[in-house]
Amino acid sequence: MGMFDQLFYQGKEYQTKDTPAQGLDNYKIEQNLDDGHWYLWYEEYDSEWEEDGGLFGGHLKQYNQRWVRCDDFDGVIRFYREALESRQESWKHNAWIEYKALFMDGRMIKIQEIFNEPLTDWYKDGLKKKGLE
């Protein structure tokens, strides 16, 4: 099972496998009102092990969450979400909204909605496993 991070962009929640850590963490792309540019942000947090009676004997409890700009990030992030208006057909490619964003020093340089590009290998593998390809 692959891990993914959540990414928030223009008030909507997306999933991505292209962020640096892939630890089920939160990212956002948000416009800086001072300079008008869009930046990638990461939700940092402190954590400690909290024991409980669960399967793993405990879990990591997060606290002191804060947003930190990813000024060292260079690269492309693809992120996607299900198109809610076509929920019954959610495993068809056109039922997903997907974007590709290019960043340099954490600043978004370019973003485009993806249409008819080949699906990434991990997505194709998931479709095969579900018998939906």
GROMACS elastic network, one bead per residue, 0.5 to 0.9 nm:
[ bonds ]
;  ai    aj funct       b0    kb
    2    17     6  0.84611   500
    2   122     6  0.81746   500
    3    16     6  0.89644   500
    3    17     6  0.71180   500
    3    22     6  0.60539   500
    3    23     6  0.67382   500
    3    24     6  0.64792   500
    4    15     6  0.63616   500
    4    16     6  0.55374   500
    4    18     6  0.81683   500
    4    19     6  0.83546   500
    4    22     6  0.54620   500
    4    23     6  0.68734   500
    4    24     6  0.55416   500
    4    25     6  0.78809   500
    5    14     6  0.84333   500
    5    15     6  0.57525   500
    5    16     6  0.54304   500
    5    17     6  0.63860   500
    5    18     6  0.83279   500
    5    19     6  0.70940   500
    5    21     6  0.84018   500
    5    22     6  0.57021   500
    5    23     6  0.65293   500
    5    26     6  0.59615   500
    5    27     6  0.73144   500
    6    13     6  0.66972   500
    6    14     6  0.57093   500
    6    16     6  0.63846   500
    6    17     6  0.89831   500
    6    24     6  0.69091   500
    6    25     6  0.62387   500
    6    27     6  0.61207   500
    6    28     6  0.81216   500
    6    79     6  0.87926   500
    7    12     6  0.83798   500
    7    13     6  0.58558   500
    7    14     6  0.50168   500
    7    15     6  0.58306   500
    7    16     6  0.67882   500
    7    25     6  0.85589   500
    7    26     6  0.58938   500
    7    28     6  0.50359   500
    7    29     6  0.74290   500
    7    79     6  0.73398   500
    7    80     6  0.89167   500
    8    11     6  0.64888   500
    8    12     6  0.56027   500
    8    14     6  0.60178   500
    8    15     6  0.85727   500
    8    26     6  0.78171   500
    8    27     6  0.63363   500
    8    29     6  0.63411   500
    8    30     6  0.83191   500
    9    12     6  0.54598   500
    9    13     6  0.66023   500
    9    14     6  0.75090   500
    9    27     6  0.89764   500
    9    28     6  0.59494   500
    9    29     6  0.52997   500
    9    30     6  0.68190   500
   10    13     6  0.85405   500
   10    29     6  0.78239   500
   10    30     6  0.75607   500
   12    81     6  0.86290   500
   13    28     6  0.89368   500
   13    80     6  0.85677   500
   13    81     6  0.71180   500
   14    79     6  0.59215   500
   14    80     6  0.51302   500
   14    82     6  0.83325   500
   14    97     6  0.89769   500
   14    98     6  0.86225   500
   15    78     6  0.86713   500
   15    79     6  0.54972   500
   15    80     6  0.54814   500
   15    81     6  0.63023   500
   16    19     6  0.67841   500
   16    22     6  0.85176   500
   16    77     6  0.73334   500
   16    78     6  0.62016   500
   16    80     6  0.66358   500
   17    20     6  0.86159   500
   17    22     6  0.65095   500
   17    77     6  0.79790   500
   17    78     6  0.75496   500
   17    79     6  0.76343   500
   18    21     6  0.85898   500
   18    22     6  0.76523   500
   18    75     6  0.89364   500
   18    76     6  0.74058   500
   18    77     6  0.51130   500
   18    78     6  0.63348   500
   18    79     6  0.78490   500
   19    22     6  0.61696   500
   19    27     6  0.81874   500
   19    76     6  0.87898   500
   19    77     6  0.65747   500
   19    78     6  0.88382   500
   20    23     6  0.89783   500
   20    73     6  0.82360   500
   21    24     6  0.84839   500
   21    25     6  0.79944   500
   22    25     6  0.68697   500
   23    26     6  0.88879   500
   25    42     6  0.79903   500
   25    43     6  0.71616   500
   25    44     6  0.85670   500
   26    41     6  0.85554   500
   26    42     6  0.61660   500
   26    43     6  0.54821   500
   26    44     6  0.84323   500
   27    40     6  0.70294   500
   27    41     6  0.54753   500
   27    43     6  0.60693   500
   27    67     6  0.84976   500
   28    39     6  0.81020   500
   28    40     6  0.58163   500
   28    41     6  0.51607   500
   28    42     6  0.66300   500
   28    43     6  0.82554   500
   28    67     6  0.88880   500
   29    38     6  0.63720   500
   29    39     6  0.54477   500
   29    41     6  0.62104   500
   29   108     6  0.81569   500
   30    37     6  0.83736   500
   30    38     6  0.52973   500
   30    39     6  0.55622   500
   30    40     6  0.67219   500
   30    41     6  0.74351   500
   31    34     6  0.88215   500
   31    35     6  0.84958   500
   31    36     6  0.61460   500
   31    37     6  0.55580   500
   31    39     6  0.62443   500
   32    35     6  0.58967   500
   32    36     6  0.53306   500
   32    37     6  0.55974   500
   32    38     6  0.60041   500
   32    39     6  0.71465   500
   33    36     6  0.51069   500
   33    37     6  0.75946   500
   33    38     6  0.89437   500
   34    37     6  0.82715   500
   35    38     6  0.88532   500
   37   107     6  0.68916   500
   37   108     6  0.72457   500
   37   109     6  0.85756   500
   38   106     6  0.86244   500
   38   107     6  0.58904   500
   38   108     6  0.53968   500
   38   109     6  0.81321   500
   39    69     6  0.70113   500
   39    70     6  0.76088   500
   39    71     6  0.82544   500
   39   103     6  0.80532   500
   39   105     6  0.88345   500
   39   106     6  0.55510   500
   39   108     6  0.55804   500
   40    68     6  0.87398   500
   40    69     6  0.60554   500
   40    70     6  0.56317   500
   40    71     6  0.78789   500
   40    73     6  0.81093   500
   40   103     6  0.79384   500
   40   106     6  0.53753   500
   40   107     6  0.64885   500
   40   108     6  0.71675   500
   41    67     6  0.62022   500
   41    68     6  0.54639   500
   41    70     6  0.53784   500
   41    71     6  0.85404   500
   41   106     6  0.78973   500
   42    66     6  0.82352   500
   42    67     6  0.55940   500
   42    68     6  0.53188   500
   42    69     6  0.62363   500
   42    70     6  0.64658   500
   43    65     6  0.63609   500
   43    66     6  0.54901   500
   43    68     6  0.62660   500
   43    69     6  0.87926   500
   44    64     6  0.81490   500
   44    65     6  0.56673   500
   44    66     6  0.53630   500
   44    67     6  0.60644   500
   44    68     6  0.66253   500
   45    62     6  0.61664   500
   45    63     6  0.58578   500
   45    64     6  0.54316   500
   45    66     6  0.63092   500
   45    67     6  0.87123   500
   46    61     6  0.83307   500
   46    62     6  0.57529   500
   46    63     6  0.53773   500
   46    64     6  0.58182   500
   46    65     6  0.70070   500
   47    60     6  0.60292   500
   47    61     6  0.53215   500
   47    63     6  0.60362   500
   47    64     6  0.83625   500
   48    59     6  0.83211   500
   48    60     6  0.54628   500
   48    61     6  0.54434   500
   48    62     6  0.68930   500
   48    63     6  0.84988   500
   49    58     6  0.67599   500
   49    59     6  0.57305   500
   49    61     6  0.61468   500
   50    57     6  0.85990   500
   50    58     6  0.53707   500
   50    59     6  0.54498   500
   50    60     6  0.59895   500
   50    61     6  0.61702   500
   51    54     6  0.82987   500
   51    56     6  0.87968   500
   51    57     6  0.57208   500
   51    59     6  0.64778   500
   51    60     6  0.86782   500
   52    55     6  0.87407   500
   52    56     6  0.83536   500
   52    57     6  0.54462   500
   52    59     6  0.74016   500
   53    56     6  0.79775   500
   53    57     6  0.55041   500
   53    58     6  0.67652   500
   54    57     6  0.50895   500
   54    58     6  0.60464   500
   54    59     6  0.83487   500
   55    58     6  0.76058   500
   56    59     6  0.72860   500
   62    65     6  0.73992   500
   68    71     6  0.87846   500
   69    72     6  0.87210   500
   69   106     6  0.70479   500
   70    73     6  0.55973   500
   70   105     6  0.73547   500
   70   107     6  0.83342   500
   71    74     6  0.85040   500
   71   104     6  0.81532   500
   71   107     6  0.73142   500
   72   104     6  0.79034   500
   72   106     6  0.59541   500
   73   103     6  0.68837   500
   73   104     6  0.63337   500
   73   105     6  0.52124   500
   73   107     6  0.82377   500
   74   102     6  0.77648   500
   74   103     6  0.52199   500
   74   105     6  0.55868   500
   74   106     6  0.63990   500
   74   107     6  0.84505   500
   75   101     6  0.83232   500
   75   102     6  0.58002   500
   75   103     6  0.53071   500
   75   104     6  0.65989   500
   75   105     6  0.89496   500
   75   106     6  0.87652   500
   76   100     6  0.66966   500
   76   101     6  0.55127   500
   76   103     6  0.62000   500
   77    99     6  0.81221   500
   77   100     6  0.57643   500
   77   101     6  0.53429   500
   77   102     6  0.66314   500
   77   103     6  0.80192   500
   78    98     6  0.69993   500
   78    99     6  0.55834   500
   78   101     6  0.64253   500
   78   102     6  0.89720   500
   78   114     6  0.89682   500
   79    97     6  0.84078   500
   79    98     6  0.56247   500
   79    99     6  0.54661   500
   79   100     6  0.66255   500
   79   101     6  0.83350   500
   80    96     6  0.66077   500
   80    97     6  0.54367   500
   80    99     6  0.63523   500
   80   100     6  0.89618   500
   81    84     6  0.86518   500
   81    95     6  0.88256   500
   81    96     6  0.57100   500
   81    97     6  0.54455   500
   81    98     6  0.66211   500
   82    85     6  0.86628   500
   82    86     6  0.80505   500
   82    87     6  0.73088   500
   82    90     6  0.64414   500
   82    91     6  0.87698   500
   82    95     6  0.62242   500
   82    97     6  0.62687   500
   82    98     6  0.88020   500
   83    86     6  0.57233   500
   83    87     6  0.66601   500
   83    90     6  0.73236   500
   83    94     6  0.84134   500
   83    95     6  0.52352   500
   83    96     6  0.51740   500
   83    97     6  0.60413   500
   84    87     6  0.51602   500
   84    88     6  0.88923   500
   84    90     6  0.82466   500
   84    95     6  0.80545   500
   84    96     6  0.87316   500
   85    88     6  0.85755   500
   85    95     6  0.82016   500
   86    89     6  0.54915   500
   86    90     6  0.62265   500
   86    94     6  0.88901   500
   86    95     6  0.58069   500
   86    96     6  0.87083   500
   87    91     6  0.86677   500
   87    95     6  0.74534   500
   88    91     6  0.83901   500
   89    92     6  0.57778   500
   89    93     6  0.89285   500
   89    94     6  0.86948   500
   89    95     6  0.63447   500
   90    93     6  0.77697   500
   90    94     6  0.83010   500
   90    95     6  0.52061   500
   90    96     6  0.70083   500
   91    94     6  0.84872   500
   91    95     6  0.68427   500
   91    96     6  0.80237   500
   91   127     6  0.76061   500
   91   132     6  0.69896   500
   91   133     6  0.85141   500
   92    95     6  0.54975   500
   92    96     6  0.75217   500
   92   132     6  0.83922   500
   92   133     6  0.85814   500
   93    96     6  0.58001   500
   93    97     6  0.86777   500
   93   116     6  0.82574   500
   93   119     6  0.81852   500
   94    97     6  0.75313   500
   94   115     6  0.82385   500
   94   116     6  0.84126   500
   97   113     6  0.75792   500
   97   114     6  0.77412   500
   97   115     6  0.87353   500
   98   112     6  0.86758   500
   98   113     6  0.58701   500
   98   114     6  0.55208   500
   98   115     6  0.79032   500
   99   111     6  0.68818   500
   99   112     6  0.56056   500
   99   114     6  0.53671   500
   99   115     6  0.89057   500
  100   110     6  0.82741   500
  100   111     6  0.56712   500
  100   112     6  0.54893   500
  100   113     6  0.63785   500
  100   114     6  0.66384   500
  101   108     6  0.67026   500
  101   109     6  0.75628   500
  101   110     6  0.56947   500
  101   112     6  0.65384   500
  101   113     6  0.87669   500
  102   107     6  0.83310   500
  102   108     6  0.57328   500
  102   109     6  0.55786   500
  102   110     6  0.52054   500
  102   111     6  0.63212   500
  103   106     6  0.55593   500
  103   107     6  0.52125   500
  103   109     6  0.54862   500
  103   110     6  0.73278   500
  104   107     6  0.53542   500
  104   108     6  0.66086   500
  104   109     6  0.68164   500
  105   108     6  0.84708   500
  108   111     6  0.73810   500
  114   117     6  0.64577   500
  115   118     6  0.89879   500
  116   119     6  0.83810   500
  117   120     6  0.88899   500
  118   121     6  0.87955   500
  119   122     6  0.83093   500
  119   123     6  0.63255   500
  119   124     6  0.63424   500
  120   123     6  0.53916   500
  120   124     6  0.63709   500
  120   125     6  0.87741   500
  121   124     6  0.50407   500
  121   125     6  0.60847   500
  121   126     6  0.85810   500
  122   125     6  0.51126   500
  122   126     6  0.62593   500
  122   127     6  0.87875   500
  123   126     6  0.50875   500
  123   127     6  0.63493   500
  123   128     6  0.87740   500
  124   127     6  0.51299   500
  124   128     6  0.63123   500
  124   129     6  0.87591   500
  124   133     6  0.76283   500
  125   128     6  0.51000   500
  125   129     6  0.62626   500
  125   130     6  0.87209   500
  126   129     6  0.51517   500
  126   130     6  0.63212   500
  126   131     6  0.86348   500
  126   132     6  0.86734   500
  126   133     6  0.89970   500
  127   130     6  0.51650   500
  127   131     6  0.61081   500
  127   132     6  0.51442   500
  127   133     6  0.53535   500
  128   132     6  0.61054   500
  128   133     6  0.55481   500
  129   132     6  0.77561   500
  129   133     6  0.87541   500
  130   133     6  0.79575   500
